[in-house]
Amino acid sequence: MARDVRLRRVYEPVSAEDGTRVLVDRVWPRGLSKDAARLDRWEKDVAPSTGLRRWYGHRTDRFPEFRRRYDAELAEPERETALERLRSLAERGTVTLLTSTRDIEHSQAAVLAEHLEETG
């Protein structure tokens, strides 16, 4: 069964189709109140390490290497547990992964979505 995992910027208006809204950034989005975010969860433990995030700097030419390093981080126990929580949510219904990143397709949220859409 295909999982319905969506990607959105946390600053976008809430949609009725969002399902469970999960922020996957380590740092709280600048200028956004917790009420305005309307989150169901904040899974900061699944986010890339501060060192990796700073190294990447949202440079798309570094995305393949970022993905490789982030995949390795996702195998670490704390992140693996957080990823399992996301998988469990995705098995029950639509999950929207939220990030403050402008380029969603080259973000940790995109990498996470691929992991969640995988079966098994």
C-alpha positions in Angstrom: 0.0 0.0 0.0 1.4 3.4 -1.0 1.9 5.9 1.7 0.7 9.4 1.3 3.6 11.6 2.4 3.6 15.3 1.4 6.1 18.1 1.7 5.2 21.7 2.5 6.8 24.8 3.9 5.7 25.4 7.5 4.9 29.0 6.5 2.2 27.9 4.0 -1.4 28.0 5.1 -2.8 24.8 6.7 -4.7 22.6 4.3 -7.5 20.2 5.2 -5.6 17.6 3.1 -2.4 17.8 5.2 -3.3 14.9 7.5 -0.8 14.8 10.4 1.5 17.8 10.3 5.1 17.1 11.4 7.9 19.7 11.6 11.2 17.9 10.7 13.6 20.8 11.3 16.0 20.9 14.3 15.5 24.6 14.8 12.2 26.3 15.3 11.2 28.4 12.2 12.0 32.0 12.5 9.1 34.4 13.0 6.4 31.6 13.4 4.4 31.2 16.5 3.6 27.7 17.8 -0.2 28.5 17.4 0.3 29.6 13.7 2.3 26.5 12.9 -0.6 24.2 13.8 1.6 21.2 14.2 0.7 17.7 15.4 4.3 16.8 16.1 7.8 18.3 16.1 10.3 15.5 15.3 13.5 17.4 15.7 15.4 14.2 16.5 15.0 13.1 12.9 16.6 16.3 11.6 20.2 16.4 10.3 22.9 17.2 12.8 23.8 20.8 13.2 27.2 20.1 11.6 25.7 18.5 8.6 23.1 21.2 8.2 25.7 23.9 8.3 28.0 22.1 5.9 25.2 21.7 3.4 24.1 25.3 3.6 21.3 24.5 1.0 23.8 24.3 -1.8 22.1 22.1 -4.4 25.5 21.0 -5.8 26.1 19.4 -2.4 22.7 17.7 -2.2 23.9 14.2 -3.4 26.6 14.2 -0.7 24.2 15.7 1.8 21.8 12.8 1.1 24.5 10.2 1.6 25.6 11.7 4.9 22.1 12.2 6.1 21.2 8.6 5.2 24.1 7.6 7.4 22.9 9.8 10.2 19.4 8.3 9.9 20.9 4.9 10.9 21.9 6.3 14.3 19.7 5.0 17.1 18.1 8.3 18.1 17.3 9.3 14.5 16.2 5.8 13.6 13.7 5.8 16.4 12.3 9.1 15.3 12.1 7.8 11.7 10.2 4.8 13.0 7.7 7.1 14.7 7.2 8.9 11.3 6.8 5.5 9.5 4.1 4.6 12.0 2.2 7.8 11.4 2.5 7.3 7.6 1.1 3.8 7.9 -2.1 5.3 9.5 -2.8 8.0 7.0 -1.5 11.2 5.3 1.6 12.8 6.7 2.8 16.2 5.7 6.5 16.9 6.5 7.0 20.5 7.2 10.2 22.5 6.9 11.2 26.2 6.8 13.5 25.5 3.9 12.7 27.3 0.7 13.9 24.6 -1.7 11.9 21.7 -0.4 13.0 19.3 -3.1 16.6 19.6 -1.9 15.9 19.4 1.8 16.0 16.8 4.6 12.2 16.6 4.2 12.6 15.3 0.7 15.0 12.6 1.9 12.7 11.7 4.7 9.7 11.4 2.4 11.6 8.9 0.2 12.4 6.8 3.3 8.7 6.9 4.4 7.4 6.1 1.0 9.6 2.9 0.8 7.7 -0.2 1.8 9.1 -2.5 4.4 
